[in-house]
Amino acid sequence: MKFFTKASTIFSLLKESLRGDEQNFTEGSINRAIFLLSVPMILEMSMEALFAVVDVFFVSQLGDNDAVATIGLTESVLTLIYSIAIGLSMGATAMVARRIGEKDEKAASVAAVQALYLGVFLSIVIMLAGFFFSKDILRLMGANQNIIETCASYTKWMLGGNITIMLLFLINAIFRGAGDASLAMRALIISNGLNMLLDPIFIFGFGPVPAFGIEGAAIATNIGRGIGVSYQLYHLFRGKGLIKIHAENFLIAWNIISNLIKVSAGGTAQFLIGSASWVFLVRIMSDFGSAALAGYTIGIRVIIFAILPAWGMANAAATLVGQNLGAGHPERAEKSVWKAAFFNMIFLGIVTVIFFSMASPILNFFTKDLEVLRHGILCLQVVSLGYIFYAYGMVINQSFNGAGDTRTPTVISFFGFWIFQIPLAYTLANYFHTGPVGVYAAIAIAESLMAIAGIIIFRQGKWKAVKI
């Protein structure tokens, strides 16, 4: 009887979380708050991870390792854009959540608009660079001449359409800061549904639509993301939630923009440091040939597919920290972080077991090339060794960001990625002749040590006194 009662309660909470009812997360059960925020955020991040996985799956059906490698090279560059988008998103979430915690919904709406101004400006700059320098970017990444001549259109489309990435992240961050994670989730469900439908049509051709090959994957992704952004904007300006954007909100508030830049700068630098390190890792991998790079690309896409849902739990912790600090409940904020980290550890622990036992059948879904498969399996198994530590690390880092302390995780990222991970990966791969395995091992070791450093600093509690 107790089992059915608990099942009924969980199902009721699940419906409530997906419905997106207005909630007060500064009081009541912390477990309930984590559940209500995490479920839609986990689904949201799963949807974001699906973009690259779906593209890799359909493009791999072309039987061209260079095409798959192009996705890997382009995605490594796109991570720089993700870094800027996520950095701005962290600033937006922190400011909106703090204002919501203070019960100042008008100020939260003003902060949201200023964040959108910054995002649009930066995306236009990146778009121009993508249109004019896509081939040069691929050449710099170590692409062979065939990739540069036949696949650069994919890179041009993805960089040129980066505004859909920027706005998708940024507007969802605004909704998350206000506690409306379910709307962010629905926007990505729409985007991914369209991407899955349009990918095979534009890649292989259908009816009047010609076969665009790898370029078709980029076209489909941009259309899907663009319609998702339209859905977000509709709800943002309709003004029925806590964030209500009206004509008076469109005035530029330089003081808020300045504060937002200050809060976001640390987060952007933090993720740029991490993303740039991934660019260097891809550059190291490119020296081992297209098969190794394709295997790494597929393996990392699957890894990200598992990691991004875990980021949903971390984002939930960031929202709880921001709102509870705004409401004057720092101890409740800290307790929320430890509970979210523990739940995240359980989730990624299960993922580790699955990856070790089922790496081959999982990757067989994407490719039948034995050499590509071998590299992908090694990538999946070795990198997942750091998941248990990383489960805590990602929640702790996002909690710093939710409190507005973006400097601490930035410093951790700099030393962890640039001073340790990149030199270790290069040394293991080239001087100790471990090849790609050395790169995979460096990822797992660096992520684990960074997580330990984050936990030690978080326990000192200085983040509770940050003002934004």
QUIURUR-V377768 format. One record per run of one state. SS is the DSSP state (H for helix, E for strand, - for the rest). FROM is the first residue (numbers start at 0). TO is the last residue. Records with the same first field share a line. If there is no record, write none. Layout:
SS: FROM-TO / FROM-TO
//
This chain:
-: 0-0 / 19-28 / 60-63 / 101-103 / 140-143 / 150-150 / 160-160 / 177-179 / 204-204 / 206-207 / 209-212 / 238-245 / 250-252 / 286-288 / 326-328 / 364-368 / 402-404 / 431-434 / 458-460 / 465-467
H: 1-18 / 29-59 / 64-100 / 104-139 / 144-149 / 151-159 / 161-176 / 180-203 / 213-237 / 246-249 / 253-285 / 289-325 / 329-363 / 369-401 / 405-430 / 435-457 / 461-464
E: 205-205 / 208-208
//
